[in-house]
C-alpha cells in the first residue's frame, strides 16, 4: 500500500500530544501514522495525496465494554413477566435473549453491531459475548466479522453457571481456545470472560483460576457489583465482597477488566489499585437499570474507562449522556471526555500492546472525520463543548490506514444485506425468546 498523505485537516485529539491543530496533515504508511503537523513537504512524495477539505479529524473511538450480542434487541417485545428487580431484569430479558441466539442470529448481531460502530466512529471494541446455546466457534465468528470491518476487537465469552455445569465447561473451553488462537494477533485481544460473581460457584472460580495461570498476559473481563445482589451473594458465601472473592481466587491482575463497580467499597478500590486492574464505567446502562450512579471518588481514584454495556455504539453520545445523568442526580461532575479520550486509550494500549486512540506518530491509523460547519467559533479553548454538544455522525472512518466508510457510505461492505439479514434474524430471535 502506497503512503497516504491526508492534508487540509483540522485535528482534535483530546489528551493527545496535539489536542487542537488547524490546517494540518497526516502521513500514513502501511497501518501507521508517520507524521502529524503542518508544513509537510510534497516535494518528491511518491504516495497518494488526498485533500480532506477542512474536515475535522479525530482518533477512532474505543468502547471499553459492550455486548454486540444485544444488537438485535432494538424494538423487541416487552417480557411476558415484568421484572421487579435487577436480577429479574436479567432473567426475563437478557438471559432469554442470549439463550435465543443461534449461529445465524449471532452472526447477524456481530455484523449489524460492528457496522453501527463504524457508522458512529468507534473503531476499537472490547466485547463481552454470550450465546449459551451456540458456544463452540462463536468467538471465531466475531473475530472474522471484526476483521472484515478492519476494527480492533477484544473478545471473550462470559462463562457462567446459570445454564448448568456442562454449559459452563463449554463456555470456559471456548475462552481458552480463543486465547490460544488469537493471543499473537495484533488486532485481536482475547480475554477470559466471566459473567459475574453471583452466577459462578467457588468450584467454577477455582477451575477458572487454574486455567488462567497458564496465560499470565491475559486477564479476566467480568461484571462486578453492578447491583447490590452481587455483593450480598458474595457475602452469603463468606467473602467480604465480590472483589475480595476474586482476589482470593487469584483472578485479579493488571490485565483484568472490572465492569461497573457501583457498590464497591474503599477497600475494594485499594485492592484494584494494588493489582493494577482497569475499571470500566457504563453510565447510560447504570441509569437504564436504575442501579445507581458511580461515585465520583471511585472515578477519581481508579481512572475508569468508558463503556456502553451494549446500550449504544456512539461514544461521544455516551459521554454527553453520562454528563447529563450526573447533573440530573446532583452528583459531582466528571470529565467524561477524559474517560473516553485518555483512559480508554490507556486500556487499549494495555490490551493490544500498541498505540491506539490518539493521532500521534507510530499510532495505528484509526481516524474519524467530521464534516462539521459549526454555528459558533471552534477553537483550542472550546473544542470540548463542540465535541459534547455540536458534532453529529462522522462522514468518513478509517482503520489501519484504509477507509471503511467514505462520504457516509460503507466501503466494500454490503450495508443493505447486513440490515436486511439483521431484520430477519431479529424476528426469529424474538420468537425464540418468547418460547423460553
C-alpha positions in Angstrom: 0.0 0.0 0.0 1.4 3.4 -1.0 2.0 6.0 1.6 -1.1 8.3 2.0 -1.0 11.9 2.8 -4.1 13.5 4.2 -3.9 17.3 4.1 -6.2 20.3 4.8 -7.4 18.9 8.1 -8.3 20.3 11.5 -7.2 17.8 14.1 -8.9 17.3 17.5 -7.2 14.8 19.8 -8.2 15.4 23.4 -5.5 14.5 25.8 -3.1 13.7 23.0 0.2 15.4 22.1 -1.6 17.9 19.9 -5.1 18.5 21.2 -6.1 21.1 18.6 -4.3 21.7 15.3 -5.6 23.6 12.3 -4.5 23.3 8.7 -2.7 20.1 9.4 -1.6 17.0 7.5 -1.4 13.3 8.5 1.0 10.9 6.7 0.1 7.2 6.9 2.4 4.3 5.9 1.1 0.8 6.0 -1.2 0.9 9.1 0.7 3.5 11.0 0.7 7.3 11.3 4.2 8.6 10.5 3.7 12.4 10.5 1.2 14.8 12.1 1.5 18.5 11.8 1.8 21.5 9.4 4.2 22.1 6.6 4.7 18.6 5.2 6.8 18.9 2.0 5.2 17.4 -1.0 8.4 17.6 -3.0 9.5 14.1 -4.0 6.5 12.5 -2.3 5.5 9.4 -4.3 2.4 8.3 -2.4 -1.2 9.3 -2.7 -2.3 12.8 -1.7 -5.9 13.4 -0.5 -7.4 16.8 0.2 -9.8 16.4 3.1 -11.4 19.8 2.5 -11.1 21.2 6.0 -12.7 18.2 7.8 -12.2 17.6 11.5 -10.0 14.5 12.1 -10.3 12.7 15.4 -8.9 9.4 16.7 -11.1 6.4 16.2 -13.0 5.9 19.4 -12.8 3.0 21.8 -15.7 1.2 23.5 -14.2 -0.2 26.7 -17.2 -2.6 27.4 -20.1 -3.6 25.2 -22.3 -6.6 24.3 -22.6 -7.0 20.5 -24.9 -9.9 21.0 -27.6 -7.5 22.1 -27.6 -5.7 18.7 -30.9 -7.3 17.7 -32.7 -6.2 21.0 -33.7 -2.9 19.5 -37.5 -2.8 19.3 -38.0 -6.3 20.8 -41.4 -7.1 22.5 -41.6 -6.5 26.3 -41.1 -9.5 28.6 -44.1 -11.7 29.4 -43.4 -11.1 33.1 -42.5 -7.6 34.2 -39.2 -7.6 36.1 -39.3 -6.3 39.7 -35.6 -6.0 40.4 -32.2 -6.2 38.7 -31.8 -10.0 38.8 -35.3 -10.5 37.4 -34.5 -8.0 34.7 -31.6 -10.3 33.7 -33.7 -13.4 33.9 -36.7 -12.1 32.0 -34.9 -10.2 29.2 -31.2 -10.6 28.7 -30.7 -14.2 29.7 -33.6 -15.1 27.4 -32.1 -13.1 24.6 -28.7 -14.7 24.9 -30.3 -18.2 25.0 -32.3 -17.4 21.9 -29.2 -16.8 19.8 -28.0 -19.4 17.3 -25.3 -19.2 14.7 -27.3 -17.1 12.2 -28.6 -14.6 14.7 -25.2 -14.3 16.4 -23.5 -13.6 13.1 -26.2 -11.0 12.2 -25.7 -9.4 15.6 -22.0 -9.1 15.1 -22.3 -7.7 11.5 -25.0 -5.2 12.3 -23.4 -4.2 15.5 -19.9 -3.6 14.1 -21.3 -1.8 11.1 -23.1 0.6 13.5 -19.8 1.0 15.4 -18.1 2.2 12.2 -21.1 4.5 11.4 -20.5 6.1 14.8 -16.8 6.4 14.6 -16.0 3.5 17.0 -13.0 1.5 15.8 -11.9 -0.5 18.8 -14.4 -2.6 20.6 -14.0 -4.5 23.9 -16.8 -7.1 23.7 -18.3 -9.4 26.3 -20.2 -12.2 24.4 -22.9 -14.6 25.5 -24.8 -17.2 23.4 -25.2 -20.2 25.7 -26.9 -22.4 23.1 -24.3 -21.6 20.5 -20.9 -21.6 22.1 -18.3 -23.5 20.1 -16.8 -21.3 17.4 -18.9 -18.2 18.3 -15.7 -16.2 19.1 -14.3 -17.2 15.7 -17.2 -15.6 14.0 -16.7 -12.4 16.0 -13.0 -12.4 15.1 -13.9 -13.0 11.4 -16.5 -10.2 11.2 -14.3 -7.8 13.1 -11.5 -8.4 10.5 -13.9 -7.8 7.6 -14.6 -4.3 9.1 -10.9 -3.8 10.0 -11.6 -3.0 13.6 -9.7 -3.9 16.7 -11.6 -6.4 18.8 -11.2 -7.7 22.3 -13.3 -10.8 22.7 -14.3 -13.3 25.4 -17.3 -15.5 26.3 -19.0 -14.7 29.6 -18.7 -18.0 31.5 -21.5 -18.7 33.9 -23.1 -21.4 35.9 -26.6 -20.1 35.2 -27.2 -22.6 32.4 -25.7 -25.7 34.1 -22.3 -27.3 34.7 -22.0 -28.7 31.2 -22.6 -25.3 29.6 -20.1 -23.7 31.9 -17.4 -26.1 30.8 -18.2 -25.4 27.2 -18.0 -21.7 27.7 -14.7 -21.9 29.6 -13.4 -24.1 26.8 -14.4 -21.5 24.2 -12.5 -18.8 26.1 -9.3 -20.9 26.4 -9.4 -21.9 22.7 -9.7 -18.3 21.7 -6.9 -17.2 24.0 -4.6 -19.8 22.4 -5.7 -19.0 18.9 -5.6 -15.1 18.9 -3.0 -14.1 21.5 -0.5 -13.2 18.8 -2.9 -11.4 16.6 -2.2 -7.7 16.6 -5.8 -6.7 16.1 -7.5 -9.2 18.5 -7.1 -9.2 22.2 -8.7 -12.3 23.8 -9.7 -12.1 27.5 -11.2 -14.8 29.8 -14.8 -13.8 30.2 -16.9 -14.3 33.3 -20.4 -13.1 33.6 -20.5 -12.1 37.3 -19.5 -13.4 40.7 -23.1 -14.2 41.7 -23.5 -16.6 38.7 -20.3 -18.5 39.4 -19.7 -21.1 42.2 -16.5 -21.4 44.1 -15.8 -24.6 42.2 -16.1 -22.8 38.9 -13.9 -19.9 40.1 -11.3 -22.4 41.2 -11.3 -24.0 37.7 -11.1 -20.6 36.1 -8.2 -19.7 38.4 -6.2 -22.8 37.4 -6.8 -22.2 33.7 -5.8 -18.5 33.7 -2.5 -19.2 35.5 -1.3 -20.7 32.1 -1.9 -17.3 30.4 -0.3 -14.6 32.6 -0.7 -11.9 29.8 -4.5 -12.5 29.7 -6.8 -11.1 32.3 -10.5 -11.6 33.1 -13.3 -9.5 31.9 -16.2 -9.5 34.4 -19.2 -7.6 35.7 -18.7 -6.6 39.3 -21.0 -5.1 41.9 -23.5 -3.7 39.3 -26.3 -4.4 41.7 -26.2 -5.0 45.5 -27.4 -8.5 44.8 -23.9 -9.4 43.6 -22.4 -8.2 46.9 -25.0 -9.9 49.0 -24.4 -13.2 47.3 -20.6 -13.0 47.8 -21.2 -12.2 51.5 -23.5 -15.1 51.9 -20.7 -17.3 50.7 -18.4 -15.9 53.4 -16.5 -13.3 51.5 -16.3 -9.6 52.5 -17.0 -8.5 48.9 -17.0 -9.6 45.3 -13.6 -8.0 44.8 -12.3 -9.9 47.9 -13.7 -13.1 46.4 -11.9 -12.6 43.1 -8.7 -11.8 44.8 -8.9 -14.9 47.0 -9.1 -17.0 43.8 -6.1 -15.1 42.3 -8.1 -13.7 39.4 -7.1 -10.1 39.7 -4.1 -8.7 37.7 -3.1 -5.7 35.7 -4.8 -7.2 32.7 -8.2 -7.5 34.5 -11.2 -5.6 33.2 -13.7 -4.8 36.0 -17.0 -3.6 34.8 -19.4 -1.3 36.7 -18.3 -1.4 40.4 -21.3 0.6 41.7 -21.3 -0.9 45.2 -17.6 -1.4 45.7 -16.0 -0.2 49.0 -12.9 1.9 49.6 -11.1 -1.3 50.5 -12.2 -2.9 47.2 -10.7 0.1 45.3 -7.4 -0.3 47.1 -7.3 -3.9 46.0 -7.9 -3.0 42.4 -5.2 -0.3 42.6 -2.8 -2.8 44.1 -3.3 -5.2 41.3 -3.5 -2.6 38.5 -6.9 -3.6 37.4 -8.9 -1.5 35.0 -12.4 -0.4 35.9 -14.9 0.5 33.2 -17.9 2.8 33.8 -21.1 2.5 31.8 -23.3 5.5 32.8 -26.3 5.0 30.5 -26.7 1.4 31.3 -26.5 2.1 35.0 -29.2 4.7 34.6 -31.4 2.4 32.5 -31.0 -0.4 35.1 -31.6 2.0 37.9 -28.7 0.6 39.9 -27.2 4.0 40.9 -24.5 6.4 39.9 -20.8 5.5 40.2 -19.3 7.6 43.0 -17.0 10.4 41.9 -14.4 9.2 44.4 -14.3 5.9 42.6 -13.8 7.6 39.3 -11.1 10.0 40.6 -9.2 7.2 42.3 -9.4 4.5 39.6 -9.5 6.5 36.4 -12.0 4.2 34.7 -12.6 3.7 31.0 -15.9 4.4 29.3 -18.2 1.7 28.0 -21.8 1.4 26.9 -22.7 -2.1 28.1 -24.5 -2.6 24.8 -26.7 0.4 25.1 -25.3 2.2 22.0 -22.2 2.5 19.8 -21.8 6.3 19.9 -19.2 7.1 22.5 -19.5 10.8 22.2 -23.2 10.4 22.9 -22.3 8.2 25.9 -20.0 10.9 27.3 -22.7 13.5 26.8 -25.4 11.5 28.4 -23.2 10.4 31.3 -22.5 14.1 32.0 -26.3 14.9 31.9 -27.1 11.9 34.2 -24.8 13.1 36.8 -26.1 16.6 36.6 -29.7 15.3 36.9 -28.8 13.4 40.1 -26.9 16.2 41.7 -23.7 14.1 41.6 -20.3 15.9 41.4 -19.3 16.5 37.8 -17.0 14.1 36.0 -14.9 14.8 32.8 -16.3 12.1 30.6 -14.1 13.2 27.7 -11.1 12.2 29.9 -12.6 8.7 30.3 -13.2 8.5 26.6 -10.0 10.0 25.2 -7.4 9.4 27.9 -8.5 6.4 29.9 -9.8 4.3 27.1 -6.6 4.6 25.0 -4.7 3.6 28.1 -6.8 0.4 28.3 -6.4 -0.2 24.6 -2.6 0.1 24.8 -2.6 -2.4 27.7 -4.8 -4.9 25.8 -3.4 -4.6 22.3 0.2 -3.6 23.1 0.3 -0.7 20.6 -0.7 2.9 20.5 -4.4 3.2 19.7 -6.8 6.1 20.3 -4.5 9.1 19.5 -3.4 10.9 16.4 0.3 10.7 17.0 3.4 9.3 15.2 3.6 5.5 15.4 -0.1 5.2 16.4 -2.3 2.9 14.4 -4.1 4.9 11.7 -7.6 4.7 13.1 -9.2 8.0 12.2 -12.7 9.5 12.2 -13.6 12.5 10.0 -16.4 15.0 10.5 -18.0 17.4 8.0 -18.7 20.0 10.7 -19.8 23.5 10.0 -20.2 25.0 13.5 -22.6 27.8 14.2 -20.1 29.3 16.6 -16.3 29.7 16.6 -14.4 26.5 17.1 -11.0 26.9 18.7 -8.5 25.4 21.1 -10.3 26.8 24.1 -13.8 25.5 23.4 -13.5 22.4 21.2 -14.7 20.2 24.2 -18.1 21.9 24.1 -18.3 21.2 20.4 -17.5 17.5 20.9 -20.2 17.1 23.5 -22.9 19.3 22.0 -22.1 20.0 18.4 -20.7 17.1 16.4 -23.1 14.7 14.7 -22.2 11.4 12.9 -18.9 11.2 11.0 -18.7 11.4 7.3 -15.6 9.1 6.9 -14.0 6.5 9.0 -10.5 4.9 8.5 -8.9 2.0 10.3 -5.4 0.7 9.7 -4.9 3.4 7.1 -7.9 2.2 5.0 -11.2 4.0 4.6 -14.0 1.8 5.9 -16.7 4.5 5.4 -16.4 7.3 2.8 -18.9 10.1 2.4 -21.2 8.2 4.8 -21.2 5.1 2.7 -19.6 1.8 3.8 -16.7 0.8 1.6 -16.7 -2.8 0.3 -19.4 -3.8 2.7 -23.0 -4.7 1.6 -24.9 -2.5 4.0 -28.3 -3.4 2.6 -27.6 -7.1 3.0 -26.5 -6.7 6.6 -29.6 -4.6 7.5 -32.0 -7.0 5.8 -30.4 -10.0 7.4 -30.5 -8.4 10.8 -34.2 -7.5 10.5 -35.0 -11.1 9.5 -32.9 -12.6 12.3 -34.3 -10.2 14.9 -37.8 -11.7 14.2 -36.5 -15.2 14.6 -34.7 -14.3 17.8 -37.7 -12.6 19.4 -39.8 -15.7 18.6 -37.2 -17.9 20.2 -37.2 -15.6 23.3 -40.9 -15.8 23.6 -40.8 -19.6 23.8 -38.3 -19.6 26.8 
